[in-house]
Amino acid sequence: MDLNQMIDTIAKESGIGIKSVKSTVELLDEGNTVPFIARYRKEVTGTLDENQIRTIQERLAYLRNLEERKTEVIRLIAEQDKLTEELEKSILAATKLQEVEDLYRPYKQKRRTRATMAKEKGLEPLAAYLMSLPVKGNPEEEAAPFVDAEKGVHTVEEALQGAMDIVAEMVSDDPDVRKWIRKQTLQQGLIQVEKKEDEESEKNVYEMYYQYSEPVKRIVPHRILAVNRGEKEGILKVKLEVDTAPITQFLTKKFIPRQTVAASYLESALEDGYKRLIAPAVEREVRNELTETAEEQAIHIFAENLRQLLLQAPVKGKMVLGLDPAYRTGCKFAVVDETGKLHKVGVVYPTPPANKVEEAKRILKDVIQTYQIDIVVIGNGTASRETEEFVANMLKEIEKEIFYIIVSEAGASVYSASKLAGEEFPDLDVAERSAVSIARRLQDPLAELVKIDPKSIGVGQYQHDVSQTRLADSLQFVVESAVNYVGVDVNTASPSLLQYVSGVSKQVAKNIVKLREETGKFTSRAQLKKVPRLGDKTYEQCIGFLRVMDGKNPLDKTPIHPESYDKVAKLLELLHIQPVEIGSPEAKEKLQTVHLADMAAKLEIGEPTLKDILDSLLRPGRDPRDELPKPLLMKDVLTIEDLKVGMELQGTVRNVVDFGAFIDIGLKNDGLVHISKLSGKFVKHPLDVVSVGQIVTVWVTEIDVKKMRVGLSMVPPTS
């Protein structure tokens, strides 16, 4: 398969036009990044989005890997002088790696098997005799000449058994046989799960699987991962069962199509080949395929949740008091100003065992007054709800209206113990750094969360049970996508944020910050060309995503790429707008009169690019997150005893999984909205209805005070 055939294959699979696929492949091969192509090469790709471009990138890598493997397999078989024209054609025609491996299997160097030992004893001709389906003669008589004590064949029975071993392995290695049985197993097989005998476990999370059975074709991804985990922990026993009658019928029809005196021996060989060699291998393959599908789904959910979490609306222009709750060691607090700068850290002990409530109130009231705090941010970890109750009561005693909010502190401890946090706050202890991180998560979730390994952020399902390499690749793409979608202020961004900008490496990110610290703020995008190791290609890829907010050129604070500045100058000239007027009501009024097709022709520019330019000029310095709903701020605490079935509440979506969504309604544990209660209509997947960070209205459907569980519904109760 040459490159044109690969492009044709990708186009057919994805439904994307061949021209768009070809152009995208060329751009990727030239070293362009996905965000750059999606944003600044729309005319070339036919306005493909990032996900479509990434799909092309991944499929291209797979097909190239497939071709490399085909070449390698053909070489390995040819070295054995066993490559036929027909076999080579079959290998070259394969569309999946599994097909290539199936075709290579008969020629693969194996460890010593029963069949290889039988071949060493010279029994291949006897196996060939059995496979020739003789209609006359006696197999025992044919086997007699192969009895040879020196070769280890002592009886006729041993000779025939060796021949059957060879037949069994030959049947097992047949690619068509494996393909048919694999398909049959996928369509008709059953996953059987039970508790391991004498296995006592405190984990009753697997209780529903102690006696469980489900068709392979119907089992949903999250159940596959749950069963896999239970098996890995030694609590569950899992096997795949399939009706062998159709398989026996298929093998018999294929290998014994007519009457033969060797029928009984061949039937035994076919049964042995299936039970001993094919069935265990196919079970592994089918379970691996199920696991891969489940992992892809889990990774997809994690990625979608992460994207929504990163793109939550920032709370700007507020003085924030961050609290990292704890019991014995006390609640560490941090005061952070509107720019994210740290002003003060400390510790109070309002929770057990110290219970120094009045002292904590006095200290924090003084902090709130001194720094004119607007919002108190509480981490949702240990002692969170006790701290929330303390804060709610304290705020009632303050005349100024101050709200509080609980944020997820997932990953805060990972960040605070990291080398990065140590460099940022060398004089703070781990818990104090966590308090700073918690405060900043409200102010700018994206800038703070990029400092943390995405796997530690705590959204998704079974993230520790999936391929960590694939998960890391997917999450890396999501973070890069989010960062480039928002854009980065080059004068305030940390190296952690800059390294996710299109084309920017970790070293270049550090070099940008170093130059900024040495020479002062950047006043133009062009100055970034002076950054060590930031060459022409990197500049081209990154510069449109970097913003200089108070620079000499007003275009430097927009997503407009410098390669289009001359076109923008001509546009402004035609509309009689001075550069300094960009963003003014007069300029906006003139820009809104532009006829897209006519102006694109005058400027000799594509309509998609012109549309992006106009959007950027209408809202220079815009943060797309500002248009999203703000986080849900609170004034008072809620307990499970306050709830009644049918009560209407507002909550924040904390996590979305296959079977529903977890909603923070202000209790210690999040409430669950099952997928069946997300909407009055059929919901294929919860992600189609809700997303992490979304504010939703819910109704209480069930309350379990003992287990501290609350069932919720997003469907209004019928009166």
C-alpha positions as CSV (number, residue, x, y, z in Angstrom):
1,M,0.0,0.0,0.0
2,D,1.6,3.3,-1.1
3,L,0.8,6.7,0.3
4,N,-2.0,7.4,-2.2
5,Q,-3.7,4.1,-1.2
6,M,-3.3,5.0,2.5
7,I,-4.9,8.4,1.8
8,D,-7.7,6.6,-0.1
9,T,-8.3,4.2,2.8
10,I,-8.4,6.9,5.4
11,A,-10.8,8.9,3.3
12,K,-13.2,5.9,2.9
13,E,-13.0,5.0,6.7
14,S,-13.5,8.6,8.0
15,G,-15.9,10.0,5.4
16,I,-13.5,12.9,4.8
17,G,-12.8,14.0,1.2
18,I,-9.6,12.6,-0.4
19,K,-8.4,16.1,-1.2
20,S,-8.7,17.1,2.4
21,V,-7.0,14.0,3.7
22,K,-4.1,14.3,1.1
23,S,-3.5,18.0,2.0
24,T,-3.6,17.2,5.8
25,V,-1.1,14.3,5.4
26,E,1.2,16.7,3.5
27,L,1.0,19.3,6.2
28,L,1.6,16.7,9.0
29,D,4.6,15.3,7.1
30,E,6.0,18.8,6.8
31,G,6.1,18.9,10.6
32,N,3.1,21.1,11.3
33,T,1.2,20.5,14.5
34,V,-2.5,19.6,14.8
35,P,-3.6,22.9,16.5
36,F,-1.7,25.0,13.9
37,I,-3.2,23.1,10.9
38,A,-6.7,23.3,12.4
39,R,-6.5,27.0,13.1
40,Y,-4.3,28.5,10.3
41,R,-4.6,26.1,7.3
42,K,-8.4,25.9,7.0
43,E,-8.5,26.5,3.3
44,V,-5.9,23.8,2.7
45,T,-7.7,21.1,4.7
46,G,-11.3,22.1,3.9
47,T,-11.9,23.4,7.5
48,L,-11.2,20.1,9.2
49,D,-11.3,20.4,13.0
50,E,-8.6,19.1,15.4
51,N,-10.3,15.7,16.0
52,Q,-10.6,15.0,12.3
53,I,-6.9,15.9,11.8
54,R,-5.9,13.8,14.7
55,T,-7.9,10.9,13.3
56,I,-6.0,11.2,10.0
57,Q,-2.7,11.4,11.9
58,E,-3.4,8.3,14.0
59,R,-4.7,6.2,11.0
60,L,-1.7,7.2,8.9
61,A,0.7,6.1,11.7
62,Y,-1.2,2.7,11.9
63,L,-1.2,2.1,8.2
64,R,2.5,3.0,7.9
65,N,3.2,0.6,10.8
66,L,1.1,-2.0,9.0
67,E,3.2,-1.7,5.8
68,E,6.4,-1.9,7.8
69,R,5.2,-5.2,9.4
70,K,4.1,-6.6,6.0
71,T,7.6,-5.9,4.6
72,E,9.2,-7.6,7.6
73,V,6.9,-10.7,7.5
74,I,7.5,-11.1,3.8
75,R,11.2,-11.0,4.3
76,L,11.1,-13.5,7.2
77,I,9.1,-16.0,5.2
78,A,11.2,-15.5,2.1
79,E,14.3,-16.3,4.2
80,Q,12.8,-19.7,4.9
81,D,12.2,-20.2,1.1
82,K,8.5,-20.6,1.8
83,L,7.1,-17.4,0.2
84,T,4.7,-18.2,-2.6
85,E,3.1,-15.6,-4.9
86,E,-0.3,-16.3,-3.4
87,L,0.9,-15.9,0.1
88,E,2.7,-12.6,-0.7
89,K,-0.5,-11.3,-2.3
90,S,-2.5,-12.2,0.8
91,I,-0.1,-10.5,3.1
92,L,0.0,-7.3,0.9
93,A,-3.9,-7.3,0.8
94,A,-4.2,-7.5,4.6
95,T,-5.9,-4.4,6.1
96,K,-5.2,-5.2,9.8
97,L,-2.1,-6.2,11.8
98,Q,-4.1,-9.2,13.2
99,E,-4.5,-10.5,9.6
100,V,-0.8,-10.2,8.9
101,E,0.1,-12.0,12.1
102,D,-2.4,-14.8,11.3
103,L,-0.8,-15.3,7.9
104,Y,2.7,-15.3,9.4
105,R,1.8,-17.7,12.2
106,P,2.5,-21.0,10.3
107,Y,6.0,-19.7,9.5
108,K,6.8,-18.2,12.9
109,Q,9.7,-19.7,14.8
110,K,7.9,-21.6,17.6
111,R,9.1,-23.0,20.9
112,R,9.2,-26.8,20.9
113,T,5.7,-28.1,20.7
114,R,4.2,-31.5,20.4
115,A,4.0,-31.0,16.6
116,T,7.6,-29.8,16.2
117,M,8.7,-32.9,18.2
118,A,6.6,-35.1,16.0
119,K,8.2,-33.5,12.9
120,E,11.6,-34.2,14.3
121,K,10.6,-37.9,14.6
122,G,9.9,-37.9,10.8
123,L,6.1,-38.1,11.1
124,E,5.1,-35.3,8.6
125,P,4.5,-37.8,5.8
126,L,2.1,-39.8,8.0
127,A,0.2,-36.5,8.8
128,A,0.1,-35.7,5.1
129,Y,-1.4,-39.2,4.5
130,L,-4.2,-38.6,7.0
131,M,-4.9,-35.1,5.5
132,S,-5.1,-36.7,2.0
133,L,-8.4,-38.3,3.1
134,P,-7.7,-41.8,1.9
135,V,-10.9,-43.8,1.1
136,K,-9.1,-47.2,1.1
137,G,-6.4,-48.9,3.2
138,N,-5.7,-48.9,6.9
139,P,-4.1,-46.0,8.8
140,E,-2.6,-48.4,11.3
141,E,-0.8,-50.3,8.6
142,E,0.4,-46.9,7.0
143,A,1.7,-45.9,10.4
144,A,3.7,-49.2,11.1
145,P,6.8,-48.2,9.0
146,F,7.2,-45.0,11.2
147,V,7.7,-47.0,14.3
148,D,11.4,-46.4,15.2
149,A,12.7,-46.7,18.8
150,E,15.8,-44.7,18.0
151,K,13.6,-41.7,17.0
152,G,11.4,-42.2,20.0
153,V,8.4,-43.8,18.2
154,H,7.8,-47.0,20.0
155,T,4.3,-48.0,18.8
156,V,1.9,-47.5,16.0
157,E,-0.3,-45.6,18.4
158,E,2.5,-43.2,19.1
159,A,3.2,-42.7,15.4
160,L,-0.5,-41.8,14.8
161,Q,-0.6,-39.6,17.8
162,G,2.4,-37.6,16.5
163,A,0.8,-37.3,13.1
164,M,-2.4,-36.0,14.7
165,D,-0.4,-33.4,16.7
166,I,1.0,-32.2,13.4
167,V,-2.5,-31.9,11.9
168,A,-3.8,-30.2,15.0
169,E,-1.1,-27.5,14.8
170,M,-1.6,-27.1,11.1
171,V,-5.4,-26.5,11.6
172,S,-4.6,-24.1,14.5
173,D,-2.2,-22.1,12.2
174,D,-4.7,-21.8,9.4
175,P,-5.6,-18.0,9.1
176,D,-9.1,-18.6,7.7
177,V,-9.9,-21.0,10.6
178,R,-8.7,-18.5,13.2
179,K,-10.6,-15.6,11.6
180,W,-13.9,-17.6,11.4
181,I,-13.6,-19.0,15.0
182,R,-12.7,-15.5,16.3
183,K,-15.8,-14.0,14.6
184,Q,-18.0,-16.9,15.9
185,T,-16.7,-16.4,19.4
186,L,-17.3,-12.6,19.3
187,Q,-20.9,-13.1,18.1
188,Q,-22.0,-16.2,20.1
189,G,-19.6,-16.3,23.1
190,L,-20.5,-15.7,26.7
191,I,-18.4,-14.0,29.4
192,Q,-18.8,-16.2,32.6
193,V,-17.7,-14.6,35.9
194,E,-17.8,-16.1,39.4
195,K,-16.2,-15.5,42.7
196,K,-13.0,-17.5,43.3
197,E,-13.5,-20.4,45.7
198,D,-12.5,-19.6,49.3
199,E,-11.7,-16.0,48.3
200,E,-12.7,-13.8,51.2
201,S,-12.6,-10.1,50.3
202,E,-13.7,-7.0,52.0
203,K,-14.3,-5.5,48.6
204,N,-18.0,-6.1,48.0
205,V,-17.8,-3.8,45.0
206,Y,-17.6,-7.0,42.9
207,E,-20.6,-8.6,44.5
208,M,-22.8,-8.3,41.3
209,Y,-20.1,-10.4,39.5
210,Y,-20.0,-13.3,41.9
211,Q,-22.4,-15.3,39.6
212,Y,-22.5,-13.3,36.3
213,S,-23.0,-14.1,32.7
214,E,-23.4,-11.9,29.6
215,P,-23.0,-12.3,25.8
216,V,-19.7,-11.0,24.5
217,K,-21.4,-8.9,21.9
218,R,-23.5,-7.1,24.5
219,I,-21.1,-6.5,27.4
220,V,-20.6,-2.7,27.9
221,P,-17.1,-1.2,28.3
222,H,-17.2,-0.3,32.0
223,R,-18.3,-3.9,33.0
224,I,-15.3,-5.3,31.0
225,L,-12.9,-3.1,33.0
226,A,-14.6,-3.9,36.3
227,V,-14.4,-7.7,35.6
228,N,-10.7,-7.3,34.5
229,R,-9.9,-5.5,37.7
230,G,-11.6,-8.1,39.9
231,E,-9.7,-10.8,38.1
232,K,-6.4,-9.0,38.5
233,E,-7.1,-8.5,42.2
234,G,-7.7,-12.3,42.5
235,I,-11.3,-12.0,43.6
236,L,-13.1,-13.0,40.3
237,K,-12.6,-16.0,38.0
238,V,-13.4,-15.1,34.3
239,K,-13.8,-17.4,31.4
240,L,-15.2,-17.2,27.9
241,E,-17.6,-20.0,26.9
242,V,-18.9,-20.8,23.4
243,D,-21.1,-23.5,21.9
244,T,-18.6,-25.8,20.2
245,A,-21.1,-27.6,18.0
246,P,-21.0,-25.0,15.1
247,I,-17.2,-24.8,15.4
248,T,-16.9,-28.6,15.1
249,Q,-19.3,-28.6,12.2
250,F,-17.2,-25.8,10.5
251,L,-13.9,-27.6,11.0
252,T,-15.3,-31.0,9.8
253,K,-16.8,-29.5,6.7
254,K,-13.5,-27.7,5.9
255,F,-11.0,-30.5,6.6
256,I,-13.1,-33.7,6.2
257,P,-15.4,-32.9,3.3
258,R,-15.8,-36.5,2.2
259,Q,-15.7,-40.1,3.5
260,T,-12.2,-41.3,4.6
261,V,-10.8,-44.2,6.5
262,A,-8.8,-41.7,8.5
263,A,-12.0,-39.9,9.8
264,S,-11.7,-40.9,13.4
265,Y,-8.0,-39.7,13.6
266,L,-8.8,-36.5,11.9
267,E,-11.8,-35.8,14.1
268,S,-9.6,-36.3,17.2
269,A,-6.9,-34.0,15.7
270,L,-9.5,-31.3,14.9
271,E,-11.0,-31.5,18.4
272,D,-7.5,-31.3,20.0
273,G,-6.5,-28.5,17.7
274,Y,-9.5,-26.4,18.7
275,K,-9.5,-27.2,22.5
276,R,-5.8,-27.2,23.1
277,L,-4.5,-24.6,20.6
278,I,-7.2,-22.4,19.1
279,A,-9.7,-21.9,21.9
280,P,-7.2,-20.5,24.5
281,A,-5.6,-18.3,21.9
282,V,-8.9,-17.0,20.6
283,E,-10.1,-16.4,24.1
284,R,-7.1,-14.3,24.8
285,E,-7.5,-12.4,21.5
286,V,-11.3,-11.8,22.1
287,R,-10.7,-10.6,25.6
288,N,-7.9,-8.4,24.4
289,E,-10.2,-7.0,21.8
290,L,-12.9,-6.3,24.3
291,T,-10.4,-4.7,26.7
292,E,-9.0,-2.5,23.9
293,T,-12.5,-1.3,23.0
294,A,-13.3,-0.7,26.7
295,E,-10.0,1.1,27.2
296,E,-10.7,3.3,24.2
297,Q,-14.1,4.2,25.6
298,A,-12.6,4.9,29.1
299,I,-9.9,7.1,27.6
300,H,-12.4,8.9,25.5
301,I,-14.5,9.7,28.6
302,F,-11.5,10.8,30.6
303,A,-10.4,13.0,27.7
304,E,-13.8,14.7,27.3
305,N,-14.1,15.2,31.1
306,L,-10.6,16.6,31.2
307,R,-11.3,19.1,28.4
308,Q,-14.4,20.4,30.1
309,L,-12.5,20.7,33.4
310,L,-9.6,22.6,31.8
311,L,-12.0,24.9,30.0
312,Q,-14.1,25.9,33.0
313,A,-14.8,29.6,33.3
314,P,-12.1,31.5,35.2
315,V,-13.1,33.7,38.1
316,K,-11.2,36.9,37.3
317,G,-10.5,40.1,39.3
318,K,-11.1,38.5,42.8
319,M,-9.0,38.3,46.0
320,V,-9.2,34.6,47.0
321,L,-8.6,32.8,50.2
322,G,-7.7,29.1,49.5
323,L,-8.2,26.5,52.3
324,D,-6.6,23.0,52.3
325,P,-8.7,21.2,54.9
326,A,-7.2,18.6,57.3
327,Y,-7.8,17.2,60.9
328,R,-4.7,16.8,63.0
329,T,-2.4,19.0,61.0
330,G,-4.9,21.9,60.7
331,C,-6.3,23.7,57.7
332,K,-3.5,25.5,55.7
333,F,-4.7,28.8,54.1
334,A,-3.3,31.0,51.3
335,V,-4.2,34.5,50.1
336,V,-3.9,34.9,46.4
337,D,-4.6,38.2,44.5
338,E,-6.3,38.9,41.2
339,T,-3.1,38.0,39.2
340,G,-2.5,34.7,41.1
341,K,0.3,36.2,43.2
342,L,0.7,34.8,46.7
343,H,0.4,37.3,49.6
344,K,0.1,35.2,52.8
345,V,0.0,31.6,54.1
346,G,-0.9,30.3,57.5
347,V,-2.7,27.5,59.4
348,V,-5.8,27.3,61.6
349,Y,-7.3,24.4,63.6
350,P,-11.1,24.6,63.4
351,T,-11.6,20.8,62.9
352,P,-11.1,17.8,65.3
353,P,-9.1,17.0,67.3
354,A,-8.0,20.6,68.1
355,N,-11.4,22.2,67.6
356,K,-9.9,25.7,68.0
357,V,-13.0,27.2,66.2
358,E,-13.0,30.7,67.8
359,E,-9.2,31.2,67.3
360,A,-9.6,30.1,63.6
361,K,-12.5,32.5,63.2
362,R,-10.4,35.4,64.6
363,I,-7.4,34.7,62.4
364,L,-9.4,34.2,59.2
365,K,-11.7,37.2,59.8
366,D,-8.6,39.4,60.1
367,V,-7.2,37.9,56.9
368,I,-10.5,38.5,55.1
369,Q,-10.6,42.1,56.2
370,T,-6.9,42.9,55.6
371,Y,-6.8,41.5,52.1
372,Q,-10.4,42.3,51.2
373,I,-11.2,38.7,50.3
374,D,-14.0,38.2,47.8
375,I,-14.3,34.4,47.7
376,V,-13.2,31.5,50.0
377,V,-12.2,28.3,48.1
378,I,-12.2,25.0,50.0
379,G,-10.6,21.8,48.7
380,N,-12.9,18.8,48.7
381,G,-10.5,16.3,50.4
382,T,-10.3,15.1,54.0
383,A,-12.2,17.3,56.5
384,S,-13.7,19.3,53.6
385,R,-17.3,19.3,54.9
386,E,-16.4,20.1,58.5
387,T,-14.3,23.0,57.1
388,E,-17.2,24.0,54.9
389,E,-19.6,24.1,57.9
390,F,-17.0,26.2,59.8
391,V,-16.6,28.7,56.9
392,A,-20.3,29.0,56.3
393,N,-20.9,29.9,60.0
394,M,-18.0,32.3,60.0
395,L,-19.1,34.2,56.9
396,K,-22.5,34.8,58.5
397,E,-20.7,36.8,61.1
398,I,-19.1,39.1,58.5
399,E,-21.1,42.1,57.3
400,K,-19.6,42.0,53.8
401,E,-21.3,39.5,51.4
402,I,-18.7,36.8,50.8
403,F,-19.3,33.5,49.0
404,Y,-17.5,30.2,49.3
405,I,-17.0,27.4,46.8
406,I,-15.7,23.8,47.1
407,V,-13.3,22.8,44.3
408,S,-11.8,19.4,43.4
409,E,-8.4,19.2,44.9
410,A,-7.5,16.0,42.9
411,G,-3.8,16.2,42.0
412,A,-3.1,19.1,44.4
413,S,-1.0,16.9,46.6
414,V,0.8,15.5,43.5
415,Y,1.6,19.0,42.4
416,S,2.6,20.3,45.8
417,A,5.2,17.6,46.2
418,S,6.6,18.0,42.7
419,K,9.9,19.6,41.7
420,L,7.9,22.3,39.9
421,A,6.1,23.3,43.1
422,G,9.4,23.3,44.9
423,E,10.9,25.7,42.4
424,E,7.8,27.9,42.5
425,F,7.4,28.0,46.3
426,P,10.7,26.9,47.8
427,D,9.9,28.4,51.2
428,L,6.4,26.7,51.6
429,D,5.6,23.3,52.9
430,V,3.6,20.8,50.9
431,A,0.2,21.6,52.4
432,E,0.8,25.4,52.0
433,R,1.5,24.8,48.3
434,S,-1.7,22.8,48.0
435,A,-3.7,25.8,49.5
436,V,-2.2,28.1,46.8
437,S,-3.1,25.6,44.1
438,I,-6.6,25.2,45.4
439,A,-7.1,29.0,45.3
440,R,-5.7,29.4,41.8
441,R,-7.9,26.6,40.5
442,L,-10.9,29.0,40.8
443,Q,-9.0,31.9,39.3
444,D,-7.7,30.1,36.2
445,P,-8.3,26.4,36.1
446,L,-6.4,25.9,32.9
447,A,-3.2,27.6,34.0
448,E,-3.2,25.7,37.3
449,L,-4.2,22.3,36.2
450,V,-1.6,22.1,33.4
451,K,1.0,21.8,36.2
452,I,-0.4,18.4,37.2
453,D,-0.1,15.1,35.5
454,P,-3.6,14.8,33.8
455,K,-3.9,11.2,35.1
456,S,-3.9,12.6,38.7
457,I,-6.8,15.1,38.1
458,G,-9.5,12.5,38.9
459,V,-12.1,12.6,36.2
460,G,-13.1,9.6,34.2
461,Q,-13.4,5.9,35.1
462,Y,-10.9,3.0,35.5
463,Q,-8.0,5.3,34.4
464,H,-5.5,3.0,36.2
465,D,-6.7,0.0,34.3
466,V,-6.1,1.2,30.8
467,S,-3.0,1.4,28.6
468,Q,-1.1,4.2,30.3
469,T,0.8,5.0,27.1
470,R,-2.5,5.5,25.1
471,L,-4.0,7.4,28.0
472,A,-1.1,9.7,28.3
473,D,-1.1,10.4,24.5
474,S,-4.8,11.2,24.5
475,L,-4.6,13.4,27.6
476,Q,-1.6,15.2,26.2
477,F,-3.6,16.0,23.0
478,V,-6.5,17.3,25.1
479,V,-4.3,19.6,27.2
480,E,-2.6,21.0,24.1
481,S,-6.0,21.5,22.4
482,A,-7.4,23.3,25.4
483,V,-4.3,25.6,25.8
484,N,-4.2,26.5,22.2
485,Y,-7.9,27.1,22.0
486,V,-7.7,29.6,24.8
487,G,-4.4,31.2,23.9
488,V,-1.5,32.1,26.3
489,D,-0.4,35.4,27.6
490,V,3.3,35.2,27.0
491,N,4.1,37.8,29.7
492,T,2.4,35.9,32.6
493,A,2.4,32.2,31.6
494,S,4.5,29.7,33.5
495,P,6.8,27.2,31.7
496,S,4.2,24.5,32.5
497,L,1.6,26.3,30.4
498,L,3.9,27.4,27.6
499,Q,5.1,23.9,26.9
500,Y,1.7,22.9,25.7
501,V,1.6,25.7,23.1
502,S,1.8,24.4,19.5
503,G,5.4,23.6,18.6
504,V,6.9,24.7,21.9
505,S,9.1,22.2,23.8
506,K,9.8,22.2,27.5
507,Q,13.2,23.7,26.9
508,V,11.9,26.5,24.7
509,A,9.2,27.2,27.3
510,K,11.9,27.7,29.9
511,N,13.9,29.8,27.6
512,I,10.9,32.1,27.0
513,V,10.4,32.7,30.7
514,K,14.2,33.1,31.2
515,L,14.4,35.8,28.5
516,R,11.3,37.5,29.9
517,E,12.9,37.6,33.4
518,E,16.2,38.9,32.0
519,T,14.9,41.6,29.6
520,G,11.5,42.4,31.0
521,K,8.0,41.9,29.4
522,F,7.7,41.2,25.7
523,T,6.2,44.2,23.8
524,S,5.8,42.4,20.5
525,R,5.5,38.9,19.1
526,A,8.5,39.5,16.9
527,Q,10.7,39.7,20.0
528,L,10.1,35.9,20.6
529,K,12.4,35.3,17.6
530,K,15.3,36.1,20.0
531,V,14.4,33.2,22.3
532,P,17.2,30.6,22.1
533,R,16.1,27.4,20.2
534,L,12.9,29.0,19.0
535,G,13.6,28.7,15.2
536,D,11.5,29.8,12.2
537,K,9.4,26.6,12.2
538,T,8.6,26.8,15.9
539,Y,7.8,30.5,15.6
540,E,5.4,29.7,12.7
541,Q,3.7,27.0,14.7
542,C,3.4,28.8,18.1
543,I,3.1,32.5,17.5
544,G,-0.6,32.7,16.7
545,F,-1.4,31.0,20.1
546,L,0.8,33.4,22.1
547,R,-0.6,36.8,23.1
548,V,1.1,40.1,24.0
549,M,-1.7,41.8,25.8
550,D,-0.2,45.4,26.1
551,G,2.1,45.4,23.1
552,K,3.0,47.9,20.5
553,N,0.8,46.2,17.9
554,P,-2.8,45.6,18.9
555,L,-2.9,42.6,16.6
556,D,-0.4,40.8,18.9
557,K,-3.2,40.3,21.5
558,T,-5.4,38.5,19.0
559,P,-5.3,34.9,17.6
560,I,-4.5,36.5,14.2
561,H,-1.3,34.9,12.8
562,P,1.5,37.4,11.9
563,E,1.5,35.9,8.4
564,S,-1.9,37.6,7.9
565,Y,-0.9,41.0,9.3
566,D,-0.5,42.5,5.8
567,K,-4.0,41.3,4.8
568,V,-5.4,42.8,8.1
569,A,-3.6,46.1,7.3
570,K,-5.3,46.2,3.9
571,L,-8.7,45.3,5.4
572,L,-8.4,48.1,8.0
573,E,-7.4,50.5,5.2
574,L,-10.4,49.6,3.1
575,L,-12.7,50.1,6.1
576,H,-11.0,53.3,7.2
577,I,-10.1,51.9,10.7
578,Q,-6.9,53.0,12.4
579,P,-5.0,50.1,14.3
580,V,-5.4,52.0,17.6
581,E,-9.2,51.9,17.1
582,I,-9.4,48.1,17.1
583,G,-11.9,47.1,19.8
584,S,-13.8,50.4,19.8
585,P,-17.6,50.5,19.1
586,E,-16.9,52.5,15.8
587,A,-14.5,49.9,14.5
588,K,-16.9,47.0,15.5
589,E,-19.7,48.7,13.6
590,K,-17.6,49.0,10.4
591,L,-16.3,45.4,10.7
592,Q,-19.9,44.1,11.0
593,T,-20.7,45.5,7.6
594,V,-18.1,43.4,5.8
595,H,-19.5,41.1,3.1
596,L,-17.4,37.9,3.5
597,A,-17.1,36.7,-0.1
598,D,-16.5,40.2,-1.6
599,M,-13.8,41.2,0.9
600,A,-12.1,37.8,0.7
601,A,-11.8,38.3,-3.1
602,K,-10.4,41.8,-2.6
603,L,-7.8,40.6,0.0
604,E,-7.0,37.4,-2.0
605,I,-7.6,35.4,1.1
606,G,-9.8,32.4,2.0
607,E,-13.2,33.0,3.5
608,P,-12.6,30.8,6.6
609,T,-9.4,32.8,7.4
610,L,-11.1,36.1,6.8
611,K,-14.0,35.0,9.1
612,D,-11.5,34.2,11.9
613,I,-9.7,37.5,11.4
614,L,-13.0,39.4,11.6
615,D,-14.0,37.5,14.8
616,S,-10.6,38.4,16.4
617,L,-10.9,42.1,15.5
618,L,-14.4,42.3,16.8
619,R,-13.3,40.9,20.2
620,P,-9.5,41.5,20.7
621,G,-8.1,39.9,23.8
622,R,-11.1,37.7,24.2
623,D,-10.9,34.7,26.4
624,P,-13.5,32.1,25.0
625,R,-14.0,30.7,28.5
626,D,-15.5,34.0,29.7
627,E,-18.7,33.1,27.8
628,L,-19.2,29.9,29.9
629,P,-21.3,29.8,33.1
630,K,-19.4,30.8,36.2
631,P,-18.9,28.3,39.0
632,L,-21.7,27.8,41.5
633,L,-20.9,29.9,44.6
634,M,-22.5,29.1,48.0
635,K,-23.4,30.9,51.2
636,D,-24.7,28.1,53.5
637,V,-24.0,24.4,54.1
638,L,-26.3,21.5,53.2
639,T,-26.5,18.2,55.1
640,I,-28.1,14.9,54.1
641,E,-30.7,15.4,56.9
642,D,-31.9,18.5,55.1
643,L,-32.9,16.6,52.0
644,K,-36.3,15.4,51.1
645,V,-37.4,13.2,48.1
646,G,-38.6,15.6,45.4
647,M,-36.4,18.5,46.6
648,E,-35.1,20.7,43.7
649,L,-31.4,21.6,43.9
650,Q,-28.6,23.1,41.8
651,G,-25.3,21.2,41.5
652,T,-22.1,21.0,39.6
653,V,-21.2,18.0,37.5
654,R,-18.0,16.6,39.0
655,N,-17.5,13.4,36.8
656,V,-19.2,11.7,33.9
657,V,-19.0,8.0,33.5
658,D,-20.7,5.4,31.2
659,F,-23.6,4.8,33.6
660,G,-24.4,8.4,34.6
661,A,-23.0,11.6,36.2
662,F,-21.8,12.5,39.7
663,I,-23.2,15.8,40.9
664,D,-21.8,17.9,43.7
665,I,-24.9,19.3,45.6
666,G,-22.9,20.4,48.6
667,L,-22.8,17.1,50.5
668,K,-19.7,15.1,51.5
669,N,-20.4,12.6,48.7
670,D,-21.6,13.5,45.3
671,G,-25.0,12.4,44.2
672,L,-25.5,10.1,41.2
673,V,-27.8,10.8,38.3
674,H,-28.2,7.4,36.5
675,I,-28.1,7.5,32.7
676,S,-31.8,6.6,32.7
677,K,-32.6,9.8,34.7
678,L,-30.5,12.3,32.7
679,S,-33.3,13.2,30.3
680,G,-36.9,12.4,29.5
681,K,-35.6,11.1,26.2
682,F,-33.4,8.1,25.4
683,V,-29.7,8.9,26.1
684,K,-27.0,6.9,24.3
685,H,-24.2,8.2,26.5
686,P,-24.2,10.7,29.5
687,L,-21.6,12.8,27.6
688,D,-24.4,13.7,25.1
689,V,-26.3,15.5,27.9
690,V,-23.8,16.7,30.6
691,S,-20.2,17.7,30.9
692,V,-17.8,18.3,33.8
693,G,-18.2,21.7,35.4
694,Q,-21.7,22.2,34.1
695,I,-24.3,23.7,36.5
696,V,-27.4,21.5,36.5
697,T,-30.8,21.4,38.2
698,V,-31.6,18.1,39.9
699,W,-34.3,16.5,42.0
700,V,-33.7,14.2,44.9
701,T,-35.1,10.7,44.1
702,E,-33.7,8.6,47.0
703,I,-31.8,9.1,50.2
704,D,-29.7,6.5,52.1
705,V,-28.5,8.2,55.3
706,K,-26.7,5.1,56.5
707,K,-24.6,4.8,53.3
708,M,-24.5,8.6,52.8
709,R,-25.8,8.1,49.2
710,V,-28.2,10.3,47.3
711,G,-30.0,9.4,44.1
712,L,-30.8,12.3,41.8
713,S,-32.7,13.0,38.6
714,M,-32.5,15.7,36.0
715,V,-36.0,14.9,34.9
716,P,-38.6,17.1,36.7
717,P,-41.0,15.0,38.8
718,T,-44.5,14.8,37.5
719,S,-46.9,16.7,39.8
